[in-house]
Amino acid sequence: MIRRDGPRITVSGPVTLANAAAVLEEGRQHLADGAGTVDFGEVTEMDSAALALALAWLREARAAKREVTFANLPEALRTLAKLYGVEELLPLSSSPTR
């Protein structure tokens, strides 16, 4: 579900309520180990759980005084963030996409 390439982790496949707990924990481990960018470019299916994961990772990183940014957010994720009024909370990566 998550692949690591240096400071970047790539989330792939579905990210839904069905697997959110596993993806959350896997992402936590990578972020605690120094990853700083979460790439959503390979997500094939998502629901509001994807937004909840991004916000949880962001909250935990900030609590630990670490930076995390997000890359290649699917349009559906951006739409949910806008709908919930949290779009401005998601720091976007300025690094090039894949």
C-alpha positions in Angstrom: 0.0 0.0 0.0 2.9 2.4 0.7 6.3 2.4 -1.0 9.2 4.5 0.2 11.7 6.3 -1.9 14.0 8.3 0.3 12.1 11.1 2.0 9.0 10.4 -0.2 6.3 7.8 0.4 3.8 6.8 -2.3 0.4 5.6 -1.3 -1.0 3.2 -3.9 -4.2 1.3 -4.5 -7.5 2.0 -2.7 -7.6 4.2 0.4 -11.0 3.6 2.0 -12.6 3.0 5.4 -11.9 -0.7 4.7 -8.1 -0.3 4.9 -7.7 3.1 6.6 -6.3 1.7 9.9 -3.6 -0.3 8.1 -2.6 2.6 5.8 -2.6 5.0 8.7 -0.2 2.9 10.7 2.1 2.1 7.8 2.3 5.8 7.0 3.0 6.7 10.6 6.0 4.4 10.7 7.5 6.0 7.5 6.8 9.5 8.7 8.3 8.9 12.1 11.4 7.4 10.3 12.0 10.7 8.4 9.7 10.6 5.3 8.5 14.1 4.6 6.4 13.9 1.5 3.2 11.8 1.0 2.4 11.2 -2.7 -1.2 10.2 -3.5 -0.6 9.8 -7.2 -1.1 6.1 -7.3 -4.3 5.9 -5.3 -6.9 4.1 -7.4 -10.0 4.5 -5.2 -10.7 6.7 -2.2 -13.3 8.0 0.2 -13.2 10.4 3.0 -10.8 8.1 4.9 -8.0 9.4 2.6 -8.6 12.9 3.8 -8.8 11.8 7.4 -5.4 10.0 6.9 -3.7 13.1 5.5 -5.0 15.2 8.3 -3.9 12.7 10.9 -0.4 12.4 9.5 -0.2 16.2 9.3 -1.4 16.6 12.9 1.1 14.0 14.2 4.0 15.5 12.2 3.3 19.0 13.6 3.0 17.6 17.1 6.5 16.1 16.7 7.8 19.3 15.1 8.3 17.7 11.7 7.2 18.9 8.3 5.0 16.8 6.0 3.8 17.8 2.5 1.4 16.2 0.1 1.9 15.6 -3.6 -0.4 14.5 -6.5 -3.6 14.9 -4.6 -6.5 13.3 -6.5 -9.2 15.8 -7.6 -11.7 13.9 -5.4 -9.5 14.4 -2.3 -9.1 18.1 -3.1 -12.9 18.4 -3.5 -13.5 16.7 -0.2 -11.0 19.0 1.5 -12.7 22.0 0.0 -16.1 20.8 1.0 -15.0 20.2 4.6 -13.2 23.6 4.7 -9.8 22.2 5.3 -8.2 22.6 1.9 -5.8 25.3 3.2 -4.5 23.0 5.9 -2.9 20.6 3.4 0.6 21.7 2.6 1.4 20.8 -1.0 4.8 19.6 -2.1 6.7 22.0 -4.4 8.9 19.1 -5.6 8.3 17.7 -9.1 5.8 14.9 -9.5 6.9 11.5 -10.7 
